[in-house]
Amino acid sequence: MNPPNPDFRGNKSALPSKPCAACGRPMVWRKRWARTWAEVKYCSDACRQGKGKGA
């Protein structure tokens, strides 16, 4: 799978990002999230389990 932005060419700032639903930190597109990027809401397992609320 290729990154969704054709201008990527190794420049990570060209990748899409969105905030984590629990902690608000920006998440940058990852290759393993390529098929599910629209459904990705949390940056980590800790945030997914609700432990990242105070961060």
N, CA and C atoms as a LAMMPS dump frame, in Angstrom:
ITEM: TIMESTEP
0
ITEM: NUMBER OF ATOMS
165
ITEM: BOX BOUNDS ff ff ff
-5.0000000000000000e+02 5.0000000000000000e+02
-5.0000000000000000e+02 5.0000000000000000e+02
-5.0000000000000000e+02 5.0000000000000000e+02
ITEM: ATOMS id mol type element x y z
1 1 1 N 0.832 -1.191 0
2 1 2 C 0 0 0
3 1 3 C 0.869 1.243 0
4 2 1 N 0.487 2.205 -0.774
5 2 2 C 1.204 3.472 -0.829
6 2 3 C 0.483 4.5 0.03
7 3 1 N 1.21 5.491 0.534
8 3 2 C 0.55 6.57 1.274
9 3 3 C -0.479 7.256 0.387
10 4 1 N -1.526 7.81 0.964
11 4 2 C -2.581 8.428 0.168
12 4 3 C -2.14 9.67 -0.591
13 5 1 N -1.056 10.296 -0.192
14 5 2 C -0.581 11.497 -0.859
15 5 3 C 0.534 11.131 -1.833
16 6 1 N 0.37 11.359 -3.129
17 6 2 C 1.406 10.986 -4.091
18 6 3 C 2.687 11.813 -3.96
19 7 1 N 2.659 12.921 -3.225
20 7 2 C 3.837 13.766 -3.044
21 7 3 C 4.692 13.325 -1.866
22 8 1 N 4.42 12.152 -1.283
23 8 2 C 5.114 11.7 -0.077
24 8 3 C 6.623 11.647 -0.274
25 9 1 N 7.13 10.772 -1.096
26 9 2 C 8.548 10.643 -1.422
27 9 3 C 9.467 10.75 -0.21
28 10 1 N 9.094 10.154 0.924
29 10 2 C 9.927 10.138 2.113
30 10 3 C 9.74 11.33 3.028
31 11 1 N 8.943 12.298 2.635
32 11 2 C 8.705 13.49 3.442
33 11 3 C 7.502 13.242 4.352
34 12 1 N 7.753 12.961 5.625
35 12 2 C 6.674 12.604 6.541
36 12 3 C 5.702 13.744 6.794
37 13 1 N 6.104 14.971 6.579
38 13 2 C 5.19 16.092 6.783
39 13 3 C 4.102 16.136 5.707
40 14 1 N 4.27 15.387 4.612
41 14 2 C 3.28 15.348 3.543
42 14 3 C 2.188 14.319 3.815
43 15 1 N 2.352 13.493 4.871
44 15 2 C 1.357 12.483 5.185
45 15 3 C 0.167 13.098 5.919
46 16 1 N -1.024 12.541 5.743
47 16 2 C -2.19 13.067 6.447
48 16 3 C -2.105 12.764 7.938
49 17 1 N -2.746 13.598 8.733
50 17 2 C -2.785 13.377 10.177
51 17 3 C -4.152 13.772 10.699
52 18 1 N -4.45 13.304 11.923
53 18 2 C -5.691 13.674 12.597
54 18 3 C -5.473 13.5 14.089
55 19 1 N -6.26 14.182 14.927
56 19 2 C -6.051 14.093 16.376
57 19 3 C -6.621 12.808 16.967
58 20 1 N -5.981 12.328 18.031
59 20 2 C -6.477 11.17 18.768
60 20 3 C -7.756 11.569 19.494
61 21 1 N -8.742 10.684 19.51
62 21 2 C -10.025 10.983 20.145
63 21 3 C -9.914 11.067 21.664
64 22 1 N -8.908 10.439 22.264
65 22 2 C -8.771 10.431 23.712
66 22 3 C -7.842 11.523 24.232
67 23 1 N -6.651 11.631 23.66
68 23 2 C -5.659 12.565 24.206
69 23 3 C -5.458 13.815 23.355
70 24 1 N -5.905 13.804 22.105
71 24 2 C -5.785 14.971 21.243
72 24 3 C -4.46 15.102 20.526
73 25 1 N -3.527 14.208 20.767
74 25 2 C -2.239 14.264 20.078
75 25 3 C -2.43 13.938 18.6
76 26 1 N -1.638 14.566 17.734
77 26 2 C -1.786 14.272 16.298
78 26 3 C -1.268 12.876 15.956
79 27 1 N -2.029 12.16 15.148
80 27 2 C -1.627 10.846 14.65
81 27 3 C -1.309 11.011 13.172
82 28 1 N -0.172 10.495 12.746
83 28 2 C 0.226 10.567 11.344
84 28 3 C -0.058 9.223 10.701
85 29 1 N -0.476 9.253 9.448
86 29 2 C -0.801 8.057 8.681
87 29 3 C 0.332 7.044 8.773
88 30 1 N -0.035 5.778 8.968
89 30 2 C 0.932 4.674 8.987
90 30 3 C 0.522 3.646 7.952
91 31 1 N 1.509 2.953 7.424
92 31 2 C 1.231 1.975 6.378
93 31 3 C 0.259 0.908 6.857
94 32 1 N 0.382 0.463 8.113
95 32 2 C -0.518 -0.585 8.605
96 32 3 C -1.944 -0.082 8.788
97 33 1 N -2.143 1.243 8.788
98 33 2 C -3.48 1.812 8.885
99 33 3 C -4.055 2.137 7.507
100 34 1 N -3.384 1.765 6.445
101 34 2 C -3.78 2.165 5.097
102 34 3 C -5.219 1.769 4.763
103 35 1 N -5.612 0.575 5.126
104 35 2 C -6.965 0.1 4.779
105 35 3 C -8.03 0.614 5.737
106 36 1 N -7.638 1.013 6.936
107 36 2 C -8.621 1.406 7.955
108 36 3 C -8.429 2.832 8.444
109 37 1 N -7.75 3.681 7.702
110 37 2 C -7.444 5.041 8.157
111 37 3 C -8.703 5.807 8.556
112 38 1 N -9.801 5.614 7.868
113 38 2 C -11.034 6.323 8.199
114 38 3 C -11.595 5.894 9.561
115 39 1 N -11.309 4.664 9.983
116 39 2 C -11.832 4.155 11.244
117 39 3 C -10.877 4.349 12.424
118 40 1 N -9.625 4.707 12.165
119 40 2 C -8.644 4.873 13.245
120 40 3 C -9.026 6.088 14.075
121 41 1 N -9.174 5.891 15.412
122 41 2 C -9.578 6.979 16.303
123 41 3 C -8.568 7.246 17.404
124 42 1 N -7.787 6.239 17.78
125 42 2 C -6.893 6.358 18.923
126 42 3 C -5.449 6.14 18.512
127 43 1 N -4.535 6.824 19.207
128 43 2 C -3.114 6.743 18.857
129 43 3 C -2.439 5.522 19.467
130 44 1 N -3.023 4.931 20.504
131 44 2 C -2.378 3.806 21.18
132 44 3 C -3.416 2.936 21.877
133 45 1 N -2.967 1.78 22.356
134 45 2 C -3.852 0.902 23.116
135 45 3 C -4.269 1.557 24.421
136 46 1 N -3.38 2.323 25.032
137 46 2 C -3.706 2.996 26.299
138 46 3 C -4.85 3.982 26.096
139 47 1 N -4.833 4.746 25.02
140 47 2 C -5.921 5.682 24.738
141 47 3 C -7.21 4.931 24.402
142 48 1 N -7.085 3.835 23.695
143 48 2 C -8.262 3.048 23.335
144 48 3 C -8.958 2.491 24.578
145 49 1 N -8.186 2.17 25.595
146 49 2 C -8.742 1.606 26.837
147 49 3 C -9.187 2.694 27.809
148 50 1 N -9.02 3.958 27.432
149 50 2 C -9.5 5.051 28.264
150 50 3 C -8.499 5.555 29.285
151 51 1 N -7.26 5.099 29.213
152 51 2 C -6.256 5.527 30.179
153 51 3 C -5.561 6.819 29.756
154 52 1 N -5.78 7.252 28.527
155 52 2 C -5.104 8.437 28.03
156 52 3 C -5.918 9.713 28.175
157 53 1 N -6.959 9.712 28.991
158 53 2 C -7.836 10.872 29.1
159 53 3 C -7.144 12.083 29.695
160 54 1 N -6.24 11.888 30.64
161 54 2 C -5.592 12.996 31.306
162 54 3 C -4.353 13.519 30.615
163 55 1 N -3.914 12.862 29.573
164 55 2 C -2.687 13.273 28.903
165 55 3 C -2.986 14.501 28.118
